[in-house]
Amino acid sequence: MRDLKFLIAYLVPASAFFAIWQQGVYAWITVVLVFFLLPLIELFTPQSAANTPEEEEPKRVGIVWFDWLLYLNAPLLFGVVGFYLWTITTAEMTILEALGLTFSTGIVVGTCGINVAHELGHRVKKTEQMLSKMLLVPALYQHFFVEHNRGHHKNMATDADPASARLGENIYGFWLRSIGGSWQSAWEIEEERLIKARLPVWSWNNEMVRFSVVQAIYLAAVAFLLGWPGLIGAIAVALIGVLLLETVNYIEHYGLRRRTLSSGHPEPVTPAHSWNSNHELGRIFLYELTRHSDHHYKSTRKYQILRHLDESPQLPYGYPTCMIIALAPPAWFWLMNKKVPMARK
């Protein structure tokens, strides 16, 4: 019964669907849920550092329930995005309503889309990897599959990683650096792979070429079926989803750096190189993404058995609250800069 708690994560797409259906005062309901109610509840609920007993992990990994919880996000994601695009191009609404629906749908793109794609992208099954790439289409961020798995996990907590925020770097500069740097890094990673395999870089063998074509077809289809308003809506929700991802990236590794060894290479990744949060509700909504140290320590570990590790630095608040604070750089620096030296010892 305890595993039924992950059904709570479906409140995000459900609330977005309700917002699009009802509009009016409900247009912003998903934003209120994620960035007001969730942080408020987390302030008054205990954290949990409990881990699955090691002897139970193999059995828990094999429970298909946890996999299907992820798979079902695909129809939910495309259903909500499709409903949103159809609604904003056919219904009469105020600018405030349209903005609310756009932000609500963008949150779904970031959670049901990018976050679930992140988990599935680390799986070894080809079908799950394909589903991961598909979930990234509405975010127009398929290169994340390449850069995150083969770039970020290699370079995290170093200056070579565009997705690892530097001490004193504000989030707005980080957005630009991470978005542009991640895209460039993905092209370079694919180029290196193809050169080693003695295959042409500019060919269908290049995943970045395939991703570009798929995403162009997606946008062309939206424009053809729904016109310019639909195209603008598709790009807007993609941007919101991406900014949510990059804000999460910002708080996950802010200021943490691996030491450079005498060999010139960075020290091995340890649990001390990622910020964690044990706030129970945020863990559920993000499928345990907040236990990020263990994810980097062993990236193939499925979300249902990710562990709290005593060596990992802990964020003072849950992910949603920290994301809001990060939008005010002076407040974020005041809160976090004094914690970074402690976390790096």
Secondary structure as a PSIPRED ss2 file (coil, helix, strand):
# PSIPRED VFORMAT (PSIPRED V4.0)

   1 M C   1.000  0.000  0.000
   2 R H   0.000  1.000  0.000
   3 D H   0.000  1.000  0.000
   4 L H   0.000  1.000  0.000
   5 K H   0.000  1.000  0.000
   6 F H   0.000  1.000  0.000
   7 L H   0.000  1.000  0.000
   8 I H   0.000  1.000  0.000
   9 A H   0.000  1.000  0.000
  10 Y H   0.000  1.000  0.000
  11 L H   0.000  1.000  0.000
  12 V H   0.000  1.000  0.000
  13 P H   0.000  1.000  0.000
  14 A H   0.000  1.000  0.000
  15 S H   0.000  1.000  0.000
  16 A H   0.000  1.000  0.000
  17 F H   0.000  1.000  0.000
  18 F H   0.000  1.000  0.000
  19 A H   0.000  1.000  0.000
  20 I H   0.000  1.000  0.000
  21 W H   0.000  1.000  0.000
  22 Q H   0.000  1.000  0.000
  23 Q C   1.000  0.000  0.000
  24 G H   0.000  1.000  0.000
  25 V H   0.000  1.000  0.000
  26 Y H   0.000  1.000  0.000
  27 A C   1.000  0.000  0.000
  28 W C   1.000  0.000  0.000
  29 I H   0.000  1.000  0.000
  30 T H   0.000  1.000  0.000
  31 V H   0.000  1.000  0.000
  32 V H   0.000  1.000  0.000
  33 L H   0.000  1.000  0.000
  34 V H   0.000  1.000  0.000
  35 F H   0.000  1.000  0.000
  36 F H   0.000  1.000  0.000
  37 L H   0.000  1.000  0.000
  38 L H   0.000  1.000  0.000
  39 P H   0.000  1.000  0.000
  40 L H   0.000  1.000  0.000
  41 I H   0.000  1.000  0.000
  42 E H   0.000  1.000  0.000
  43 L H   0.000  1.000  0.000
  44 F C   1.000  0.000  0.000
  45 T C   1.000  0.000  0.000
  46 P C   1.000  0.000  0.000
  47 Q E   0.000  0.000  1.000
  48 S C   1.000  0.000  0.000
  49 A C   1.000  0.000  0.000
  50 A C   1.000  0.000  0.000
  51 N C   1.000  0.000  0.000
  52 T C   1.000  0.000  0.000
  53 P C   1.000  0.000  0.000
  54 E H   0.000  1.000  0.000
  55 E H   0.000  1.000  0.000
  56 E H   0.000  1.000  0.000
  57 E H   0.000  1.000  0.000
  58 P H   0.000  1.000  0.000
  59 K H   0.000  1.000  0.000
  60 R H   0.000  1.000  0.000
  61 V H   0.000  1.000  0.000
  62 G C   1.000  0.000  0.000
  63 I C   1.000  0.000  0.000
  64 V H   0.000  1.000  0.000
  65 W H   0.000  1.000  0.000
  66 F H   0.000  1.000  0.000
  67 D H   0.000  1.000  0.000
  68 W H   0.000  1.000  0.000
  69 L H   0.000  1.000  0.000
  70 L H   0.000  1.000  0.000
  71 Y H   0.000  1.000  0.000
  72 L C   1.000  0.000  0.000
  73 N H   0.000  1.000  0.000
  74 A H   0.000  1.000  0.000
  75 P H   0.000  1.000  0.000
  76 L H   0.000  1.000  0.000
  77 L H   0.000  1.000  0.000
  78 F H   0.000  1.000  0.000
  79 G H   0.000  1.000  0.000
  80 V H   0.000  1.000  0.000
  81 V H   0.000  1.000  0.000
  82 G H   0.000  1.000  0.000
  83 F H   0.000  1.000  0.000
  84 Y H   0.000  1.000  0.000
  85 L H   0.000  1.000  0.000
  86 W H   0.000  1.000  0.000
  87 T H   0.000  1.000  0.000
  88 I H   0.000  1.000  0.000
  89 T H   0.000  1.000  0.000
  90 T H   0.000  1.000  0.000
  91 A C   1.000  0.000  0.000
  92 E C   1.000  0.000  0.000
  93 M C   1.000  0.000  0.000
  94 T C   1.000  0.000  0.000
  95 I H   0.000  1.000  0.000
  96 L H   0.000  1.000  0.000
  97 E H   0.000  1.000  0.000
  98 A H   0.000  1.000  0.000
  99 L H   0.000  1.000  0.000
 100 G H   0.000  1.000  0.000
 101 L H   0.000  1.000  0.000
 102 T H   0.000  1.000  0.000
 103 F H   0.000  1.000  0.000
 104 S H   0.000  1.000  0.000
 105 T H   0.000  1.000  0.000
 106 G H   0.000  1.000  0.000
 107 I H   0.000  1.000  0.000
 108 V H   0.000  1.000  0.000
 109 V H   0.000  1.000  0.000
 110 G H   0.000  1.000  0.000
 111 T H   0.000  1.000  0.000
 112 C H   0.000  1.000  0.000
 113 G H   0.000  1.000  0.000
 114 I H   0.000  1.000  0.000
 115 N H   0.000  1.000  0.000
 116 V H   0.000  1.000  0.000
 117 A H   0.000  1.000  0.000
 118 H H   0.000  1.000  0.000
 119 E H   0.000  1.000  0.000
 120 L H   0.000  1.000  0.000
 121 G H   0.000  1.000  0.000
 122 H C   1.000  0.000  0.000
 123 R C   1.000  0.000  0.000
 124 V C   1.000  0.000  0.000
 125 K C   1.000  0.000  0.000
 126 K H   0.000  1.000  0.000
 127 T H   0.000  1.000  0.000
 128 E H   0.000  1.000  0.000
 129 Q H   0.000  1.000  0.000
 130 M H   0.000  1.000  0.000
 131 L H   0.000  1.000  0.000
 132 S H   0.000  1.000  0.000
 133 K H   0.000  1.000  0.000
 134 M H   0.000  1.000  0.000
 135 L H   0.000  1.000  0.000
 136 L C   1.000  0.000  0.000
 137 V C   1.000  0.000  0.000
 138 P C   1.000  0.000  0.000
 139 A C   1.000  0.000  0.000
 140 L C   1.000  0.000  0.000
 141 Y C   1.000  0.000  0.000
 142 Q C   1.000  0.000  0.000
 143 H H   0.000  1.000  0.000
 144 F H   0.000  1.000  0.000
 145 F H   0.000  1.000  0.000
 146 V H   0.000  1.000  0.000
 147 E H   0.000  1.000  0.000
 148 H H   0.000  1.000  0.000
 149 N H   0.000  1.000  0.000
 150 R H   0.000  1.000  0.000
 151 G H   0.000  1.000  0.000
 152 H H   0.000  1.000  0.000
 153 H H   0.000  1.000  0.000
 154 K H   0.000  1.000  0.000
 155 N H   0.000  1.000  0.000
 156 M C   1.000  0.000  0.000
 157 A C   1.000  0.000  0.000
 158 T C   1.000  0.000  0.000
 159 D C   1.000  0.000  0.000
 160 A C   1.000  0.000  0.000
 161 D C   1.000  0.000  0.000
 162 P C   1.000  0.000  0.000
 163 A C   1.000  0.000  0.000
 164 S C   1.000  0.000  0.000
 165 A C   1.000  0.000  0.000
 166 R C   1.000  0.000  0.000
 167 L C   1.000  0.000  0.000
 168 G C   1.000  0.000  0.000
 169 E C   1.000  0.000  0.000
 170 N C   1.000  0.000  0.000
 171 I H   0.000  1.000  0.000
 172 Y H   0.000  1.000  0.000
 173 G H   0.000  1.000  0.000
 174 F H   0.000  1.000  0.000
 175 W H   0.000  1.000  0.000
 176 L H   0.000  1.000  0.000
 177 R H   0.000  1.000  0.000
 178 S H   0.000  1.000  0.000
 179 I H   0.000  1.000  0.000
 180 G H   0.000  1.000  0.000
 181 G H   0.000  1.000  0.000
 182 S H   0.000  1.000  0.000
 183 W H   0.000  1.000  0.000
 184 Q H   0.000  1.000  0.000
 185 S H   0.000  1.000  0.000
 186 A H   0.000  1.000  0.000
 187 W H   0.000  1.000  0.000
 188 E H   0.000  1.000  0.000
 189 I H   0.000  1.000  0.000
 190 E H   0.000  1.000  0.000
 191 E H   0.000  1.000  0.000
 192 E H   0.000  1.000  0.000
 193 R H   0.000  1.000  0.000
 194 L H   0.000  1.000  0.000
 195 I H   0.000  1.000  0.000
 196 K H   0.000  1.000  0.000
 197 A C   1.000  0.000  0.000
 198 R C   1.000  0.000  0.000
 199 L C   1.000  0.000  0.000
 200 P C   1.000  0.000  0.000
 201 V C   1.000  0.000  0.000
 202 W C   1.000  0.000  0.000
 203 S C   1.000  0.000  0.000
 204 W C   1.000  0.000  0.000
 205 N C   1.000  0.000  0.000
 206 N C   1.000  0.000  0.000
 207 E H   0.000  1.000  0.000
 208 M H   0.000  1.000  0.000
 209 V H   0.000  1.000  0.000
 210 R H   0.000  1.000  0.000
 211 F H   0.000  1.000  0.000
 212 S H   0.000  1.000  0.000
 213 V H   0.000  1.000  0.000
 214 V H   0.000  1.000  0.000
 215 Q H   0.000  1.000  0.000
 216 A H   0.000  1.000  0.000
 217 I H   0.000  1.000  0.000
 218 Y H   0.000  1.000  0.000
 219 L H   0.000  1.000  0.000
 220 A H   0.000  1.000  0.000
 221 A H   0.000  1.000  0.000
 222 V H   0.000  1.000  0.000
 223 A H   0.000  1.000  0.000
 224 F H   0.000  1.000  0.000
 225 L H   0.000  1.000  0.000
 226 L H   0.000  1.000  0.000
 227 G H   0.000  1.000  0.000
 228 W H   0.000  1.000  0.000
 229 P H   0.000  1.000  0.000
 230 G H   0.000  1.000  0.000
 231 L H   0.000  1.000  0.000
 232 I H   0.000  1.000  0.000
 233 G H   0.000  1.000  0.000
 234 A H   0.000  1.000  0.000
 235 I H   0.000  1.000  0.000
 236 A H   0.000  1.000  0.000
 237 V H   0.000  1.000  0.000
 238 A H   0.000  1.000  0.000
 239 L H   0.000  1.000  0.000
 240 I H   0.000  1.000  0.000
 241 G H   0.000  1.000  0.000
 242 V H   0.000  1.000  0.000
 243 L H   0.000  1.000  0.000
 244 L H   0.000  1.000  0.000
 245 L H   0.000  1.000  0.000
 246 E H   0.000  1.000  0.000
 247 T H   0.000  1.000  0.000
 248 V H   0.000  1.000  0.000
 249 N H   0.000  1.000  0.000
 250 Y H   0.000  1.000  0.000
 251 I H   0.000  1.000  0.000
 252 E H   0.000  1.000  0.000
 253 H H   0.000  1.000  0.000
 254 Y C   1.000  0.000  0.000
 255 G C   1.000  0.000  0.000
 256 L C   1.000  0.000  0.000
 257 R C   1.000  0.000  0.000
 258 R C   1.000  0.000  0.000
 259 R C   1.000  0.000  0.000
 260 T E   0.000  0.000  1.000
 261 L C   1.000  0.000  0.000
 262 S C   1.000  0.000  0.000
 263 S C   1.000  0.000  0.000
 264 G C   1.000  0.000  0.000
 265 H C   1.000  0.000  0.000
 266 P E   0.000  0.000  1.000
 267 E C   1.000  0.000  0.000
 268 P C   1.000  0.000  0.000
 269 V C   1.000  0.000  0.000
 270 T C   1.000  0.000  0.000
 271 P H   0.000  1.000  0.000
 272 A H   0.000  1.000  0.000
 273 H H   0.000  1.000  0.000
 274 S C   1.000  0.000  0.000
 275 W C   1.000  0.000  0.000
 276 N E   0.000  0.000  1.000
 277 S C   1.000  0.000  0.000
 278 N C   1.000  0.000  0.000
 279 H E   0.000  0.000  1.000
 280 E H   0.000  1.000  0.000
 281 L H   0.000  1.000  0.000
 282 G H   0.000  1.000  0.000
 283 R H   0.000  1.000  0.000
 284 I H   0.000  1.000  0.000
 285 F H   0.000  1.000  0.000
 286 L C   1.000  0.000  0.000
 287 Y C   1.000  0.000  0.000
 288 E C   1.000  0.000  0.000
 289 L C   1.000  0.000  0.000
 290 T C   1.000  0.000  0.000
 291 R C   1.000  0.000  0.000
 292 H H   0.000  1.000  0.000
 293 S H   0.000  1.000  0.000
 294 D H   0.000  1.000  0.000
 295 H H   0.000  1.000  0.000
 296 H H   0.000  1.000  0.000
 297 Y H   0.000  1.000  0.000
 298 K C   1.000  0.000  0.000
 299 S C   1.000  0.000  0.000
 300 T C   1.000  0.000  0.000
 301 R C   1.000  0.000  0.000
 302 K C   1.000  0.000  0.000
 303 Y H   0.000  1.000  0.000
 304 Q H   0.000  1.000  0.000
 305 I H   0.000  1.000  0.000
 306 L C   1.000  0.000  0.000
 307 R C   1.000  0.000  0.000
 308 H C   1.000  0.000  0.000
 309 L C   1.000  0.000  0.000
 310 D C   1.000  0.000  0.000
 311 E C   1.000  0.000  0.000
 312 S C   1.000  0.000  0.000
 313 P C   1.000  0.000  0.000
 314 Q E   0.000  0.000  1.000
 315 L C   1.000  0.000  0.000
 316 P C   1.000  0.000  0.000
 317 Y C   1.000  0.000  0.000
 318 G C   1.000  0.000  0.000
 319 Y H   0.000  1.000  0.000
 320 P H   0.000  1.000  0.000
 321 T H   0.000  1.000  0.000
 322 C H   0.000  1.000  0.000
 323 M H   0.000  1.000  0.000
 324 I H   0.000  1.000  0.000
 325 I H   0.000  1.000  0.000
 326 A H   0.000  1.000  0.000
 327 L C   1.000  0.000  0.000
 328 A C   1.000  0.000  0.000
 329 P H   0.000  1.000  0.000
 330 P H   0.000  1.000  0.000
 331 A H   0.000  1.000  0.000
 332 W H   0.000  1.000  0.000
 333 F H   0.000  1.000  0.000
 334 W H   0.000  1.000  0.000
 335 L H   0.000  1.000  0.000
 336 M H   0.000  1.000  0.000
 337 N C   1.000  0.000  0.000
 338 K C   1.000  0.000  0.000
 339 K C   1.000  0.000  0.000
 340 V H   0.000  1.000  0.000
 341 P H   0.000  1.000  0.000
 342 M H   0.000  1.000  0.000
 343 A H   0.000  1.000  0.000
 344 R H   0.000  1.000  0.000
 345 K C   1.000  0.000  0.000
